[in-house]
Amino acid sequence: MTLEMGKPVAEAKGEITYAAEFFRWFAEEAVRIDGGYATAPNGQGRFLVMRQPVGPCLLITPWNFPMAMGTRKLGPAIAAGCTVVIKPAEQTPLSMLALTDILAEAGLPAGVLNVLTTSDPGPVMEPLIKDGRIRKISFTGSTAVGKILLAQAADKVLRTSMELGGNAPFLVFDDADLDVAVEGAMMAKTRNMGEACTAANRFYVQRGVAQEFGRRLTSRMAELKVGRGTEEGVKIGPSVD
């Protein structure tokens, strides 16, 4: 993962742990997929709720968390009994291919997980969506692409799950504990090299503490080592604009 998308090795190891947790969680939830039975409010009928797999799912993952965003989507789909076509980001297909090998080794039946790699996703995704066999789309990425996928999904009235964009202002007021505020700012701005939907994209600092907050944050930022993610002590790998 470090060689493919640049994040430092320590963060890559952390993502592997993060990714595995999604499988653990949904494996435990798989035994709790039950329905419901209730009496109608008028007392003259009964409601029976049954939960069944929705069907083949199209999952589209981003490049910034190539493993964790894959397991986050694969876990619930497979736990519910759905087959999957997953399209990793064109920048990071190798992480998903490695995960596919791991799942095959673990005993996932052939044909349940299908990986589709492409450097030009638009012409590939639209025919899949309009084919009629896909029943659910899950996408994590930009709002602009999400709008296109929603429009394409509308024709077949497909179920969709969209995690789009990110808008995360960071607020610091005069009565803030500046040590805590700076620590939070570092986490919000530098986690995963700042390539995260939750990354702070603007800072609003009240006038009374603005100068001191800026000084402390600048000092902390200056301590960061930027370089190849495989190098010792590197905290910030290559960033993508």
MARVEXKE-878213 format. One record per residue (C-alpha): x, y, z; residue number from 1. Coordinates in Angstrom, 2 decimals, decimal comma, padded with zeros to 5 digits. Each point is the difference from the previous one (the first is absolute). Layout:
// residues N
<xx = X | yy = Y | zz = Z | k = NUM>
...
END
This chain:
// residues 241
<xx = 000,00 | yy = 000,00 | zz = 000,00 | k = 1>
<xx = 002,86 | yy = 002,38 | zz = 000,81 | k = 2>
<xx = 001,66 | yy = -000,68 | zz = -003,34 | k = 3>
<xx = -003,30 | yy = 000,40 | zz = -001,83 | k = 4>
<xx = -001,47 | yy = 003,18 | zz = 001,49 | k = 5>
<xx = 002,77 | yy = 001,49 | zz = 002,12 | k = 6>
<xx = -001,19 | yy = 000,01 | zz = 003,61 | k = 7>
<xx = 002,69 | yy = -000,75 | zz = 002,62 | k = 8>
<xx = 000,42 | yy = -003,65 | zz = 000,99 | k = 9>
<xx = -001,30 | yy = 000,64 | zz = 003,52 | k = 10>
<xx = -003,24 | yy = 001,43 | zz = -001,38 | k = 11>
<xx = -000,28 | yy = -002,85 | zz = -002,50 | k = 12>
<xx = 000,27 | yy = -002,52 | zz = 002,83 | k = 13>
<xx = -002,65 | yy = 001,95 | zz = 001,89 | k = 14>
<xx = -002,30 | yy = -000,18 | zz = -003,01 | k = 15>
<xx = 000,40 | yy = -003,77 | zz = -000,21 | k = 16>
<xx = -001,19 | yy = -000,27 | zz = 003,60 | k = 17>
<xx = -002,81 | yy = 002,43 | zz = -000,75 | k = 18>
<xx = -000,98 | yy = -002,02 | zz = -003,08 | k = 19>
<xx = -000,03 | yy = -003,31 | zz = 001,87 | k = 20>
<xx = -002,38 | yy = 001,45 | zz = 002,59 | k = 21>
<xx = -002,69 | yy = 000,44 | zz = -002,65 | k = 22>
<xx = 000,14 | yy = -003,71 | zz = -000,77 | k = 23>
<xx = -000,10 | yy = -000,86 | zz = 003,70 | k = 24>
<xx = -002,99 | yy = 002,27 | zz = 000,61 | k = 25>
<xx = -002,10 | yy = -001,17 | zz = -002,93 | k = 26>
<xx = 000,88 | yy = -003,65 | zz = 000,58 | k = 27>
<xx = -001,52 | yy = 000,36 | zz = 003,46 | k = 28>
<xx = -003,00 | yy = 001,89 | zz = -001,37 | k = 29>
<xx = -000,64 | yy = -002,70 | zz = -002,63 | k = 30>
<xx = -001,52 | yy = -002,29 | zz = 002,63 | k = 31>
<xx = -002,40 | yy = 002,79 | zz = 001,02 | k = 32>
<xx = -001,70 | yy = 000,49 | zz = -003,36 | k = 33>
<xx = -003,52 | yy = -000,70 | zz = 001,16 | k = 34>
<xx = -003,43 | yy = 001,30 | zz = -000,90 | k = 35>
<xx = -002,96 | yy = 001,11 | zz = 002,03 | k = 36>
<xx = -003,50 | yy = -001,04 | zz = 001,00 | k = 37>
<xx = -002,58 | yy = 002,42 | zz = 001,32 | k = 38>
<xx = -003,72 | yy = 000,54 | zz = 000,34 | k = 39>
<xx = -001,58 | yy = 002,76 | zz = -002,09 | k = 40>
<xx = -001,18 | yy = 003,05 | zz = 001,96 | k = 41>
<xx = -003,64 | yy = -000,85 | zz = -000,70 | k = 42>
<xx = 000,50 | yy = -003,52 | zz = 001,34 | k = 43>
<xx = -001,39 | yy = -001,57 | zz = -003,17 | k = 44>
<xx = 003,22 | yy = -001,12 | zz = -001,66 | k = 45>
<xx = 003,64 | yy = -000,85 | zz = 000,52 | k = 46>
<xx = 003,16 | yy = 001,35 | zz = -001,54 | k = 47>
<xx = 002,78 | yy = -002,40 | zz = -000,98 | k = 48>
<xx = 003,34 | yy = 001,55 | zz = -000,97 | k = 49>
<xx = 002,56 | yy = -002,11 | zz = -001,86 | k = 50>
<xx = 003,52 | yy = 001,13 | zz = -000,84 | k = 51>
<xx = 001,60 | yy = -001,42 | zz = -003,13 | k = 52>
<xx = 003,11 | yy = 000,82 | zz = -002,07 | k = 53>
<xx = -000,64 | yy = 002,96 | zz = -002,28 | k = 54>
<xx = 001,95 | yy = -001,65 | zz = -002,82 | k = 55>
<xx = 003,18 | yy = 000,79 | zz = -001,93 | k = 56>
<xx = 001,70 | yy = 003,13 | zz = 001,32 | k = 57>
<xx = 002,27 | yy = 002,44 | zz = -001,81 | k = 58>
<xx = 002,55 | yy = 001,44 | zz = 002,42 | k = 59>
<xx = 002,28 | yy = 002,91 | zz = -000,94 | k = 60>
<xx = 002,84 | yy = 000,91 | zz = 002,35 | k = 61>
<xx = 002,33 | yy = 003,03 | zz = 000,27 | k = 62>
<xx = 003,79 | yy = 000,06 | zz = -000,12 | k = 63>
<xx = 000,72 | yy = 001,58 | zz = 003,38 | k = 64>
<xx = -001,03 | yy = -003,04 | zz = 002,10 | k = 65>
<xx = 000,27 | yy = -002,77 | zz = -002,60 | k = 66>
<xx = -000,29 | yy = -002,89 | zz = 002,43 | k = 67>
<xx = -002,32 | yy = 001,30 | zz = 002,73 | k = 68>
<xx = -002,57 | yy = 001,45 | zz = -002,39 | k = 69>
<xx = -000,01 | yy = -003,34 | zz = -001,78 | k = 70>
<xx = -000,69 | yy = -002,06 | zz = 003,13 | k = 71>
<xx = -002,50 | yy = 002,59 | zz = 001,18 | k = 72>
<xx = -002,10 | yy = -000,74 | zz = -003,09 | k = 73>
<xx = 000,81 | yy = -003,68 | zz = -000,50 | k = 74>
<xx = -000,69 | yy = -000,96 | zz = 003,61 | k = 75>
<xx = -003,72 | yy = 000,81 | zz = 000,13 | k = 76>
<xx = -000,64 | yy = -001,13 | zz = -003,59 | k = 77>
<xx = 001,51 | yy = -003,44 | zz = 000,49 | k = 78>
<xx = -001,47 | yy = -000,37 | zz = 003,50 | k = 79>
<xx = -003,46 | yy = 000,64 | zz = -001,46 | k = 80>
<xx = 000,54 | yy = -002,60 | zz = -002,72 | k = 81>
<xx = 000,57 | yy = 002,30 | zz = -002,97 | k = 82>
<xx = 002,42 | yy = -000,52 | zz = -002,85 | k = 83>
<xx = 002,25 | yy = 002,93 | zz = -000,83 | k = 84>
<xx = 001,67 | yy = 001,84 | zz = -002,85 | k = 85>
<xx = 002,54 | yy = 002,39 | zz = 001,49 | k = 86>
<xx = 001,77 | yy = 002,75 | zz = -001,92 | k = 87>
<xx = 003,04 | yy = 001,34 | zz = 001,88 | k = 88>
<xx = 001,34 | yy = 003,46 | zz = -000,73 | k = 89>
<xx = 002,14 | yy = 000,03 | zz = -003,12 | k = 90>
<xx = 002,96 | yy = 001,26 | zz = 002,09 | k = 91>
<xx = -000,10 | yy = -002,92 | zz = 002,47 | k = 92>
<xx = -001,19 | yy = -003,30 | zz = -001,51 | k = 93>
<xx = 002,79 | yy = -002,13 | zz = 001,47 | k = 94>
<xx = -001,21 | yy = 000,23 | zz = 003,60 | k = 95>
<xx = -003,42 | yy = -001,31 | zz = -001,00 | k = 96>
<xx = 001,53 | yy = -002,80 | zz = -002,09 | k = 97>
<xx = 002,09 | yy = -001,01 | zz = 003,03 | k = 98>
<xx = -003,14 | yy = -000,03 | zz = 002,16 | k = 99>
<xx = -001,75 | yy = -002,16 | zz = -002,59 | k = 100>
<xx = 002,78 | yy = -002,59 | zz = 000,25 | k = 101>
<xx = -000,27 | yy = 000,01 | zz = 003,79 | k = 102>
<xx = -003,76 | yy = -000,57 | zz = -000,12 | k = 103>
<xx = 000,39 | yy = -002,83 | zz = -002,50 | k = 104>
<xx = 002,57 | yy = -001,60 | zz = 002,30 | k = 105>
<xx = -002,43 | yy = 000,40 | zz = 002,90 | k = 106>
<xx = -002,64 | yy = -001,98 | zz = -001,91 | k = 107>
<xx = -002,22 | yy = 002,57 | zz = -001,68 | k = 108>
<xx = -001,70 | yy = -001,88 | zz = -002,86 | k = 109>
<xx = 001,07 | yy = 000,85 | zz = -003,54 | k = 110>
<xx = -002,28 | yy = 002,51 | zz = -001,68 | k = 111>
<xx = -001,20 | yy = 001,69 | zz = 003,19 | k = 112>
<xx = 002,60 | yy = 002,77 | zz = -000,29 | k = 113>
<xx = 000,88 | yy = 001,37 | zz = -003,43 | k = 114>
<xx = 002,58 | yy = 002,77 | zz = -000,40 | k = 115>
<xx = -000,21 | yy = 002,31 | zz = -002,97 | k = 116>
<xx = 002,99 | yy = 002,26 | zz = -000,61 | k = 117>
<xx = 000,02 | yy = 002,83 | zz = -002,51 | k = 118>
<xx = 001,76 | yy = 003,30 | zz = -000,62 | k = 119>
<xx = -003,12 | yy = 001,43 | zz = -001,64 | k = 120>
<xx = -002,94 | yy = -000,80 | zz = 002,32 | k = 121>
<xx = -002,74 | yy = 002,04 | zz = -001,68 | k = 122>
<xx = -000,53 | yy = -002,15 | zz = -003,12 | k = 123>
<xx = 000,32 | yy = -003,16 | zz = 002,13 | k = 124>
<xx = -002,37 | yy = 000,86 | zz = 002,83 | k = 125>
<xx = -002,94 | yy = 001,29 | zz = -002,02 | k = 126>
<xx = -000,63 | yy = -003,27 | zz = -001,92 | k = 127>
<xx = 000,25 | yy = -001,95 | zz = 003,26 | k = 128>
<xx = -002,54 | yy = 002,22 | zz = 001,69 | k = 129>
<xx = -002,42 | yy = -000,07 | zz = -002,95 | k = 130>
<xx = 000,39 | yy = -003,74 | zz = -000,57 | k = 131>
<xx = -002,78 | yy = -000,80 | zz = 002,45 | k = 132>
<xx = 001,70 | yy = -002,69 | zz = 002,05 | k = 133>
<xx = 001,63 | yy = 002,33 | zz = 002,53 | k = 134>
<xx = -002,42 | yy = 000,72 | zz = 002,84 | k = 135>
<xx = 002,03 | yy = 002,26 | zz = 002,29 | k = 136>
<xx = 002,76 | yy = 002,60 | zz = -000,40 | k = 137>
<xx = 002,33 | yy = 001,15 | zz = 002,77 | k = 138>
<xx = 002,37 | yy = 002,86 | zz = -000,81 | k = 139>
<xx = 002,53 | yy = 001,98 | zz = 002,01 | k = 140>
<xx = 001,52 | yy = 002,94 | zz = -001,83 | k = 141>
<xx = -000,68 | yy = 003,45 | zz = -001,39 | k = 142>
<xx = -003,40 | yy = 001,66 | zz = -000,06 | k = 143>
<xx = 000,33 | yy = 000,63 | zz = -003,73 | k = 144>
<xx = 000,41 | yy = -003,70 | zz = -000,80 | k = 145>
<xx = -002,67 | yy = -000,93 | zz = 002,52 | k = 146>
<xx = -002,52 | yy = 002,16 | zz = -001,84 | k = 147>
<xx = 000,77 | yy = -001,82 | zz = -003,25 | k = 148>
<xx = -000,40 | yy = -003,41 | zz = 001,61 | k = 149>
<xx = -003,28 | yy = 000,98 | zz = 001,66 | k = 150>
<xx = -001,37 | yy = 001,19 | zz = -003,33 | k = 151>
<xx = 001,00 | yy = -003,26 | zz = -001,66 | k = 152>
<xx = -001,43 | yy = -002,06 | zz = 002,87 | k = 153>
<xx = -003,35 | yy = 001,81 | zz = -000,19 | k = 154>
<xx = -000,85 | yy = -001,63 | zz = -003,32 | k = 155>
<xx = -000,02 | yy = -003,45 | zz = 001,64 | k = 156>
<xx = -001,17 | yy = 001,30 | zz = 003,41 | k = 157>
<xx = 003,06 | yy = -001,56 | zz = 001,64 | k = 158>
<xx = 000,70 | yy = 000,22 | zz = 003,69 | k = 159>
<xx = 002,96 | yy = 002,28 | zz = 000,64 | k = 160>
<xx = 002,35 | yy = 000,89 | zz = 002,84 | k = 161>
<xx = 002,07 | yy = 003,11 | zz = -000,59 | k = 162>
<xx = 002,80 | yy = 001,48 | zz = 002,10 | k = 163>
<xx = 000,86 | yy = 003,17 | zz = -001,85 | k = 164>
<xx = 002,57 | yy = 002,71 | zz = 000,46 | k = 165>
<xx = 000,76 | yy = 001,49 | zz = 003,39 | k = 166>
<xx = -000,48 | yy = 003,30 | zz = 001,79 | k = 167>
<xx = 001,85 | yy = 000,31 | zz = 003,29 | k = 168>
<xx = 000,65 | yy = 003,47 | zz = 001,48 | k = 169>
<xx = 002,19 | yy = 000,08 | zz = 003,13 | k = 170>
<xx = -001,12 | yy = 002,53 | zz = 002,64 | k = 171>
<xx = 002,16 | yy = 001,41 | zz = 002,79 | k = 172>
<xx = -001,47 | yy = 002,47 | zz = 002,51 | k = 173>
<xx = 001,67 | yy = 002,30 | zz = 002,51 | k = 174>
<xx = -000,68 | yy = -002,34 | zz = 002,93 | k = 175>
<xx = 001,47 | yy = -003,09 | zz = -001,71 | k = 176>
<xx = 002,81 | yy = -002,07 | zz = 001,49 | k = 177>
<xx = 002,57 | yy = 000,78 | zz = -002,69 | k = 178>
<xx = 002,06 | yy = -003,14 | zz = 000,64 | k = 179>
<xx = -003,08 | yy = -002,10 | zz = -000,64 | k = 180>
<xx = -001,04 | yy = 002,17 | zz = -002,95 | k = 181>
<xx = 003,39 | yy = -000,29 | zz = -001,69 | k = 182>
<xx = 000,10 | yy = -003,75 | zz = 000,55 | k = 183>
<xx = -003,47 | yy = -000,30 | zz = -001,51 | k = 184>
<xx = 001,00 | yy = 002,20 | zz = -002,93 | k = 185>
<xx = 003,03 | yy = -002,17 | zz = -000,71 | k = 186>
<xx = -002,14 | yy = -003,11 | zz = -000,01 | k = 187>
<xx = -002,70 | yy = 001,63 | zz = -002,12 | k = 188>
<xx = 002,42 | yy = 001,38 | zz = -002,57 | k = 189>
<xx = 002,78 | yy = -002,59 | zz = -000,28 | k = 190>
<xx = -001,70 | yy = -003,37 | zz = 000,47 | k = 191>
<xx = 000,53 | yy = -002,02 | zz = -003,17 | k = 192>
<xx = 002,04 | yy = 002,94 | zz = -001,38 | k = 193>
<xx = -003,15 | yy = 002,10 | zz = 000,21 | k = 194>
<xx = -001,63 | yy = -002,18 | zz = -002,66 | k = 195>
<xx = -003,19 | yy = -000,80 | zz = 001,91 | k = 196>
<xx = -003,59 | yy = 001,17 | zz = -000,29 | k = 197>
<xx = 000,16 | yy = 001,08 | zz = 003,66 | k = 198>
<xx = 003,17 | yy = 002,09 | zz = -000,45 | k = 199>
<xx = -000,34 | yy = 003,61 | zz = 001,16 | k = 200>
<xx = -000,41 | yy = 002,13 | zz = -003,10 | k = 201>
<xx = -000,11 | yy = 003,39 | zz = 001,74 | k = 202>
<xx = 000,89 | yy = 001,42 | zz = 003,42 | k = 203>
<xx = -002,07 | yy = 002,62 | zz = 001,81 | k = 204>
<xx = 001,90 | yy = 001,33 | zz = 003,02 | k = 205>
<xx = -001,37 | yy = 002,69 | zz = 002,31 | k = 206>
<xx = 002,07 | yy = 003,17 | zz = 000,03 | k = 207>
<xx = 001,19 | yy = -000,30 | zz = 003,62 | k = 208>
<xx = 001,92 | yy = -003,24 | zz = -000,60 | k = 209>
<xx = 000,63 | yy = 000,17 | zz = -003,74 | k = 210>
<xx = 003,65 | yy = 001,06 | zz = 000,20 | k = 211>
<xx = 001,00 | yy = -002,50 | zz = 002,68 | k = 212>
<xx = -001,91 | yy = -002,84 | zz = -001,63 | k = 213>
<xx = 001,65 | yy = 000,76 | zz = -003,31 | k = 214>
<xx = 003,45 | yy = 000,07 | zz = 001,60 | k = 215>
<xx = -000,48 | yy = -003,35 | zz = 001,74 | k = 216>
<xx = -001,50 | yy = -001,67 | zz = -003,05 | k = 217>
<xx = 002,80 | yy = 001,29 | zz = -002,23 | k = 218>
<xx = 002,58 | yy = -001,37 | zz = 002,42 | k = 219>
<xx = -001,62 | yy = -003,44 | zz = 000,02 | k = 220>
<xx = -000,37 | yy = -000,08 | zz = -003,77 | k = 221>
<xx = 003,69 | yy = 000,90 | zz = -000,44 | k = 222>
<xx = 000,95 | yy = -003,15 | zz = 001,94 | k = 223>
<xx = -001,65 | yy = -002,31 | zz = -002,52 | k = 224>
<xx = 002,29 | yy = -001,98 | zz = -002,28 | k = 225>
<xx = -001,18 | yy = -000,16 | zz = -003,61 | k = 226>
<xx = 001,29 | yy = -002,68 | zz = -002,34 | k = 227>
<xx = -000,48 | yy = -003,54 | zz = -001,27 | k = 228>
<xx = -002,39 | yy = -001,97 | zz = 002,15 | k = 229>
<xx = 002,57 | yy = -002,79 | zz = 000,39 | k = 230>
<xx = 002,62 | yy = 002,27 | zz = 001,59 | k = 231>
<xx = 000,52 | yy = 000,00 | zz = 003,76 | k = 232>
<xx = -001,73 | yy = 002,83 | zz = 001,83 | k = 233>
<xx = -002,03 | yy = 001,24 | zz = -002,97 | k = 234>
<xx = -003,39 | yy = 001,30 | zz = 001,10 | k = 235>
<xx = -001,22 | yy = 001,47 | zz = -003,29 | k = 236>
<xx = 000,35 | yy = -001,97 | zz = -003,23 | k = 237>
<xx = -000,61 | yy = 001,29 | zz = -003,52 | k = 238>
<xx = -003,17 | yy = 002,09 | zz = -000,16 | k = 239>
<xx = -002,42 | yy = 000,25 | zz = -002,90 | k = 240>
<xx = -001,41 | yy = 003,39 | zz = -000,96 | k = 241>
END
